[in-house]
Amino acid sequence: MQLTPPPRRWTIPLGAVLVHLGIGSVYAWSTLNRPITAAMPSLPWWGSPPYTTFTSALVLLGLSAATWGPWVERRGARMAARLAALCFASGLAVGAVGLHLRQPLLLFLGLGILCGIGCGIGYIAPVSTLVRWFPDRRGMATGFAIMGFGGGAFIAGHANAWLIERVGVADTLLV
């Protein structure tokens, strides 16, 4: 006898898409490159947004997803989503403070390190949860998560450009 999956399982993809909409904004950071460079024209090579900061964030996305995966499985998706949100949001805030203070190390620490770790943890939590809740539709479940990540880049790209014109790049990170 096969059990019918509970109807509430269809709320899980919504949560996964929302988490990935937030962290997917990492792929829209190219909209921040020129404004950051204009705000801090004397950035050292290791603080340059298009290179080391963004690259570090993506490397840490992969490393943290791989290394934190077992923790996510033990502690659950809710705890992982909270930690991801804390890391990602604090990374944006630290990056904004770095821009306000013209401190490239804070910019790198926030956008490159903390945001990267938040992205990795935030990426793995919804994917593992969706695959568990949809064993009969694993491809669809993974597709929801990927859709959220891509959608986050799309929304953030437009939102960043709009906000930078109105409040500046540092405050755009805070928003």
Beta strands, then each sheet from edge to edge (+ up, - down):
end
